[in-house]
Amino acid sequence: MAAKGFDDEVDLLVIGAGAGGMTTALTGAIHGLSVLLCEKTAQVGGTTATSGGTAWVPGNAPSRQAGVPDSAQDAAAFLHHVVGNRGAEATRAAFLASGAEAIADLERHSEVHFAAAAAHPDYLDGPGAAYGGRALGPVEFDGRRLGADFDRVRPPRDVFMGLGGMMVGRAELGALLNPLAGIGQLSTALRILLRYARDRLRHRRGTRLLMGNALVARLFYSLRQRKVPIWFDSPLTDLIREGAAVTGAVIATPQGPRRIRARKGVVLATGGIGHSPSLRAALFPPQIAAFSQAPTGNTGDGISLAIARAGAALDDGGDSAGLWMPCSVLARKRGDPAIWPHILLDRAKPGLIAVGRDGRRFVDESLSYHEFCMGMIRAGLSEAWLVVD
């Protein structure tokens, strides 16, 4: 029975069904808590569903299994070299101490499984940098296992899917681009294409899920197995406080507002500010384009409410308020733009230079997507040109 003045009561209330929120809800359920997960939109996944889904976790067990062992101590040296004393050092230490065990806990008690990449270098060099092992990719997942819930998984961005809905792994691109190069490549291409053809007889897109979509689907499937309730189309509208403590929240459900009491905690996992005009204006450099790779539901609701109602504040210890990607934008006949992020496949390779309007280079083109854009920001650029041979 809920406490007086509340409609429902649980141990743990989680707002937002991206990877962070679903992992929190799943961990709570694994450890015996009653959990309620509320999602603003009609689908799970958030930004993770459209991403590579890679988790950077030093000292993890899959890295040892893959023959590329790593240690949290090396990672600590690397982070100290890269970040120095900037940011919350206690939080960083807690992450390094608990990250590997968190992965192991998920793998022991759920359908969330990872594989370590033997070759996935850290984006910057320095003491403690790793060539492989730290980057964990989610294991492929068969979306058919979700049944009718498959449509609840947010699809990848359409520019990243082939033939209108087919996901392809990084290692498979060569086979699809050049299937006649050998029997192995032809076999790989046929296997992928035939599976996709069968899927489209019954589904709006392929059910062979990879990268971020696989991670989201694995978390969602594990929550369903543990019968964790998920309220869709149910955004957060207010936080409830008792003295200095946040003890619940008001959720706008399709059936009307519900006041939820949380005995042990409320976790805000509501995503970033990519589609919040006010927070973008306050935190982003003025030349940043209005586009965002994040889902349109990421309007900073949790951040705004935490600041206004719970005394929260934003940490300014990072180098930037955004994770930047250089993107090309193509106007499409149907009205919405096609946004292609230049992450790995083209920009960092030989035969390309990037220049500003004055024709001058402004950055090392082989840097990570974020560092490339930080070079643009430092140069005061809002746009650049990629010149290729």
Buried (B, 14 or more C-beta within 10 A) or exposed (E): EBEEEBBBBBBBBBBBBBBBBBBBBBBBBBEEBBBBBBBBBEBBBBBBBBBBBBBBBBBBBBBBEBEBBBBBEBBBBBBBBBBEEEBEBEEBEEBBEEBBEBBEBBBEBBBBBBBBBEEBEBEEEEEBBBEBBBBBBBBBBBBEBBEEBBBBBBBBBBEBBBEEBBBBBBEBEEBBEEBEEEEEBBEBBEEBBEBBEEBBEEBEBBBBBBBBBBBBBBBBBBBBEBEBEBBBEBBBEBBBEEEEEBBBBBBBBEEEEBBBBBBEBBBBBBBBBBBBEEBBEEBBBEEBEEEBBBBEBBBBBBBBBBBEBBEBEBEEEEEEBBBBBBBEEEEEEEEEEBBBBBBEEBBBEEEBEBBBEEEEBBBEBEBBBBBBBBBBBEBEBEEBEBEEE
